[in-house]
Amino acid sequence: MESQRSFDPEDPRALHREVSRLTTRRCVGAGATLRRGRGFTVLEVFVVVATVSTLTAIALPSYVYQLRKSARVEAQSFLMHAAARERQHLLERGRYASNLYALASPPTRLSGKYTFALKLTGGAQPTFMLTATAAGEQAKDACPTLTLDSSGAKLPDACW
């Protein structure tokens, strides 16, 4: 029987030597020595790459969809804010503002994703229509154009 060795558990080098000694000791009955792992096999790497690829293929489209949806909701929020400011302008000055950017500035996060426009119609009862048109990658969204008019009508219905 092998004599027991004592070592100081507070000494990291002694602990390392003891672990090394135990991992290189012969296995009882097996007749083989234990070896430290030298790396990954090709099969292990392939399994990891395949798993990551599969998860990415599933998760990435969902992530992109959520980003587009988030930008759409932010554009809707800006349209609602601009419409409220337009109504306030009508109450204060008796007419709608002709410049959208004089009423409110779109969030910088939407630059390159949406372009905003304001259209006024005159007459006995003036009206306005605010439009957000998707641009760039955002144009692939399910709702590339959003409109909100002075009566509160929001189009397309499915997107609001």
Backbone hydrogen bonds in HBPLUS format (Angstrom, degrees):
<---DONOR---> <-ACCEPTOR-->    atom                        ^
c    i                          cat <-CA-CA->   ^        H-A-AA   ^      H-
h    n   atom  resd res      DA  || num        DHA   H-A  angle D-A-AA Bond
n    s   type  num  typ     dist DA aas  dist angle  dist       angle   num
A0011-ASP N   A0008-ASP O   3.05 MM   3  5.51 156.5  2.11 114.2 121.3     1
A0015-LEU N   A0011-ASP O   3.07 MM   4  6.33 159.0  2.11 154.4 160.7     2
A0016-HIS N   A0012-PRO O   2.95 MM   4  6.11 153.7  2.02 142.8 149.9     3
A0017-ARG N   A0013-ARG O   2.95 MM   4  6.20 156.1  2.01 145.2 151.3     4
A0018-GLU N   A0014-ALA O   3.00 MM   4  6.23 156.6  2.05 147.3 153.4     5
A0019-VAL N   A0015-LEU O   2.99 MM   4  6.23 159.7  2.03 150.0 155.2     6
A0020-SER N   A0016-HIS O   2.94 MM   4  6.10 160.6  1.97 148.3 154.0     7
A0021-ARG N   A0017-ARG O   2.88 MM   4  6.07 155.2  1.95 145.5 152.5     8
A0022-LEU N   A0018-GLU O   2.95 MM   4  6.19 155.5  2.02 147.0 153.2     9
A0023-THR N   A0019-VAL O   2.99 MM   4  6.18 151.6  2.07 149.6 156.8    10
A0024-THR N   A0020-SER O   3.16 MM   4  6.28 134.5  2.38 142.9 153.0    11
A0027-CYS N   A0032-ALA O   3.22 MM   5  6.04 174.5  2.23 164.1 164.2    12
A0045-VAL N   A0041-THR O   3.13 MM   4  6.46 162.1  2.16 152.2 156.7    13
A0046-PHE N   A0042-VAL O   2.87 MM   4  6.05 159.2  1.91 149.6 155.9    14
A0047-VAL N   A0043-LEU O   2.93 MM   4  6.16 157.9  1.98 151.7 156.8    15
A0048-VAL N   A0044-GLU O   3.08 MM   4  6.32 160.9  2.12 148.4 153.2    16
A0049-VAL N   A0045-VAL O   2.91 MM   4  6.14 165.9  1.93 155.0 159.0    17
A0050-ALA N   A0046-PHE O   2.88 MM   4  6.01 160.8  1.92 149.7 155.3    18
A0051-THR N   A0047-VAL O   2.96 MM   4  6.08 156.3  2.02 145.6 152.0    19
A0052-VAL N   A0048-VAL O   2.95 MM   4  6.15 169.3  1.96 155.4 158.0    20
A0053-SER N   A0049-VAL O   2.90 MM   4  5.99 159.4  1.94 147.5 153.9    21
A0054-THR N   A0050-ALA O   2.98 MM   4  6.09 158.3  2.02 144.6 150.2    22
A0055-LEU N   A0051-THR O   2.99 MM   4  6.22 167.6  2.00 154.0 157.2    23
A0056-THR N   A0052-VAL O   2.91 MM   4  6.04 156.0  1.97 147.5 154.5    24
A0057-ALA N   A0053-SER O   2.88 MM   4  6.06 157.6  1.93 147.9 154.1    25
A0058-ILE N   A0054-THR O   3.08 MM   4  6.31 141.8  2.23 144.4 154.1    26
A0059-ALA N   A0055-LEU O   2.83 MM   4  5.91 165.7  1.85 151.9 156.5    27
A0060-LEU N   A0056-THR O   2.91 MM   4  5.52 166.3  1.93 145.7 149.9    28
A0063-TYR N   A0059-ALA O   2.95 MM   4  6.14 154.3  2.01 155.3 163.4    29
A0064-VAL N   A0060-LEU O   2.94 MM   4  6.16 164.3  1.96 159.8 163.0    30
A0065-TYR N   A0061-PRO O   2.94 MM   4  6.09 157.5  2.00 145.2 151.6    31
A0066-GLN N   A0062-SER O   3.03 MM   4  6.25 156.7  2.09 144.9 150.6    32
A0067-LEU N   A0063-TYR O   2.98 MM   4  6.29 148.7  2.08 146.4 155.3    33
A0068-ARG N   A0064-VAL O   3.01 MM   4  6.30 161.0  2.04 152.3 156.5    34
A0069-LYS N   A0065-TYR O   2.91 MM   4  6.13 160.0  1.95 150.5 156.7    35
A0070-SER N   A0066-GLN O   2.91 MM   4  5.99 153.4  1.98 142.2 149.3    36
A0071-ALA N   A0067-LEU O   3.02 MM   4  6.30 157.2  2.08 147.7 153.2    37
A0072-ARG N   A0068-ARG O   2.92 MM   4  6.18 153.9  1.99 147.4 155.0    38
A0073-VAL N   A0069-LYS O   2.96 MM   4  6.23 159.7  2.00 150.1 154.8    39
A0074-GLU N   A0070-SER O   3.02 MM   4  6.24 151.9  2.10 143.8 151.9    40
A0075-ALA N   A0071-ALA O   2.90 MM   4  6.17 149.7  2.00 145.8 154.1    41
A0076-GLN N   A0072-ARG O   2.88 MM   4  6.19 155.4  1.94 151.0 158.0    42
A0077-SER N   A0073-VAL O   2.96 MM   4  6.16 154.7  2.02 143.9 150.8    43
A0078-PHE N   A0074-GLU O   2.99 MM   4  6.27 151.9  2.07 142.5 149.9    44
A0079-LEU N   A0075-ALA O   2.93 MM   4  6.23 158.6  1.98 150.2 155.8    45
A0080-MET N   A0076-GLN O   2.96 MM   4  6.23 159.2  2.00 151.3 156.6    46
A0081-HIS N   A0077-SER O   2.97 MM   4  6.19 156.9  2.02 146.8 153.3    47
A0082-ALA N   A0078-PHE O   2.84 MM   4  6.06 164.3  1.86 155.9 159.9    48
A0083-ALA N   A0079-LEU O   2.89 MM   4  6.07 154.3  1.96 146.8 153.9    49
A0084-ALA N   A0080-MET O   3.03 MM   4  6.26 155.2  2.09 144.9 151.2    50
A0085-ARG N   A0081-HIS O   2.97 MM   4  6.27 155.5  2.03 148.2 155.3    51
A0086-GLU N   A0082-ALA O   2.83 MM   4  6.04 146.9  1.94 143.8 153.5    52
A0087-ARG N   A0083-ALA O   2.96 MM   4  6.23 156.7  2.01 148.7 153.9    53
A0088-GLN N   A0084-ALA O   3.01 MM   4  6.22 153.4  2.08 143.6 151.2    54
A0089-HIS N   A0085-ARG O   2.88 MM   4  6.09 151.2  1.96 143.1 151.1    55
A0090-LEU N   A0086-GLU O   3.01 MM   4  6.32 150.9  2.09 145.0 152.4    56
A0091-LEU N   A0087-ARG O   3.05 MM   4  6.38 156.8  2.11 147.5 153.0    57
A0092-GLU N   A0088-GLN O   2.96 MM   4  6.20 155.4  2.03 150.2 156.9    58
A0093-ARG N   A0089-HIS O   2.86 MM   4  5.84 161.6  1.89 152.7 157.5    59
A0094-GLY N   A0090-LEU O   2.75 MM   4  4.73 138.3  1.93 130.1 136.2    60
A0102-ALA N   A0099-ASN O   3.17 MM   3  5.39 147.4  2.28 102.8 112.3    61
A0103-LEU N   A0100-LEU O   2.99 MM   3  5.32 138.0  2.17 104.4 116.1    62
A0104-ALA N   A0100-LEU O   3.13 MM   4  6.51 164.2  2.16 158.7 161.2    63
A0110-LEU N   A0107-PRO O   2.99 MM   3  5.63 158.4  2.04 116.1 122.7    64
A0111-SER N   A0108-THR O   3.13 MM   3  5.32 161.6  2.16 107.0 112.8    65
A0113-LYS N   A0110-LEU O   2.89 MM   3  5.10 157.4  1.94 124.5 129.7    66
A0114-TYR N   A0110-LEU O   3.11 MM   4  5.89 151.8  2.19 171.5 164.8    67
A0135-ALA N   A0113-LYS O   2.67 MM  22  4.88 154.0  1.73 133.3 132.0    68
A0115-THR N   A0133-THR O   2.85 MM  18  5.25 150.8  1.94 142.2 151.5    69
A0133-THR N   A0115-THR O   2.84 MM  18  5.25 167.5  1.85 156.7 159.9    70
A0117-ALA N   A0131-THR O   2.88 MM  14  5.16 149.8  1.97 147.9 154.4    71
A0131-THR N   A0117-ALA O   2.91 MM  14  5.16 159.3  1.95 148.8 151.6    72
A0119-LYS N   A0129-MET O   2.90 MM  10  5.15 155.1  1.96 146.0 154.0    73
A0129-MET N   A0119-LYS O   2.80 MM  10  5.15 138.7  1.97 146.0 157.3    74
A0121-THR N   A0127-THR O   2.96 MM   6  5.32 161.0  2.00 146.2 146.2    75
A0127-THR N   A0121-THR O   3.02 MM   6  5.32 155.9  2.08 145.2 152.6    76
A0150-SER N   A0128-PHE O   2.95 MM  22  5.23 135.1  2.16 156.4 150.5    77
A0130-LEU N   A0148-LEU O   2.74 MM  18  5.18 176.3  1.74 162.1 160.9    78
A0148-LEU N   A0130-LEU O   2.91 MM  18  5.18 151.2  2.00 147.3 153.1    79
A0132-ALA N   A0146-LEU O   2.82 MM  14  5.10 160.6  1.86 152.5 157.4    80
A0146-LEU N   A0132-ALA O   2.88 MM  14  5.10 162.2  1.91 149.5 155.6    81
A0134-ALA N   A0144-PRO O   2.68 MM  10  4.88 168.3  1.70 163.6 164.2    82
A0138-GLN N   A0135-ALA O   3.21 MM   3  5.49 128.6  2.48 140.5 133.0    83
A0139-ALA N   A0136-GLY O   3.12 MM   3  5.64 154.2  2.19 110.6 117.9    84
A0140-LYS N   A0137-GLU O   3.13 MM   3  5.84 167.1  2.15 118.1 122.1    85
A0141-ASP N   A0138-GLN O   2.95 MM   3  5.48 161.6  1.98 120.0 123.1    86
A0147-THR N   A0155-LEU O   2.92 MM   8  5.20 161.5  1.95 155.9 155.6    87
A0155-LEU N   A0147-THR O   3.03 MM   8  5.20 160.9  2.07 136.4 142.3    88
A0149-ASP N   A0153-ALA O   3.14 MM   4  5.56 151.7  2.22 144.3 153.0    89
A0152-GLY N   A0149-ASP O   2.96 MM   3  5.42 159.9  2.00 114.6 121.0    90
A0159-CYS N   A0156-PRO O   3.09 MM   3  5.62 151.2  2.17 113.3 121.8    91
A0160-TRP N   A0157-ASP O   3.29 MM   3  5.63 154.6  2.36 108.2 115.1    92
